[in-house]
Amino acid sequence: MAVPKGKVSKARRDKRRGSNWKLTVPALVKCPQCGALKLPHRVCKACGTYNGREVLNVGEAKK
């Protein structure tokens, strides 16, 4: 049976375990209609368009 040769220090253990927890930054693309940044393959929150069509009716003034 496989047995560890020696104790793994906390620094070595944490170095191995800590490399996968970081979050990735979401990709942002420019909206072709208004130029605002939006998530890809989603409706633009600024102008309400998706794939060249108006999908949402976005009000001009929100309070």
C-alpha positions in Angstrom: 0.0 0.0 0.0 1.1 3.5 -0.7 2.2 5.4 2.4 3.4 9.1 2.5 7.2 9.3 3.1 6.9 12.3 5.5 4.8 15.1 6.9 3.7 17.6 4.3 4.2 21.1 5.8 1.3 23.5 6.0 2.9 25.9 3.5 3.3 23.1 0.9 -0.2 21.7 1.5 -1.8 25.2 1.2 0.2 26.1 -1.9 -1.2 23.0 -3.6 -4.8 23.6 -2.4 -5.0 27.3 -2.9 -4.4 27.5 -6.6 -8.0 26.7 -7.6 -10.2 29.0 -5.5 -9.7 32.2 -7.4 -12.7 33.6 -9.3 -12.5 34.6 -12.9 -13.4 38.0 -14.2 -16.6 37.9 -16.4 -16.0 38.7 -20.0 -17.5 42.0 -21.1 -18.2 43.0 -24.7 -19.5 46.3 -26.2 -23.1 46.5 -27.2 -23.2 47.2 -31.0 -26.2 49.5 -30.5 -25.3 51.8 -27.7 -21.6 50.9 -26.9 -22.3 50.0 -23.2 -20.4 47.1 -21.7 -22.6 43.9 -21.3 -22.2 40.2 -20.8 -21.9 38.2 -24.0 -25.1 36.5 -25.3 -27.3 38.6 -22.9 -29.7 41.5 -23.5 -28.1 44.9 -23.1 -29.4 46.5 -19.9 -28.8 50.0 -21.2 -30.7 49.9 -24.5 -32.6 46.6 -24.3 -31.4 45.1 -27.6 -30.2 41.6 -28.4 -29.0 40.4 -31.8 -30.0 43.7 -33.4 -33.6 43.6 -32.2 -35.2 45.5 -29.3 -36.2 42.8 -26.8 -36.8 44.9 -23.6 -38.6 48.2 -23.4 -36.1 50.2 -21.3 -37.5 53.5 -19.8 -35.5 56.7 -20.3 -35.8 58.0 -16.8 -35.8 55.6 -13.8 -36.1 57.0 -10.3 
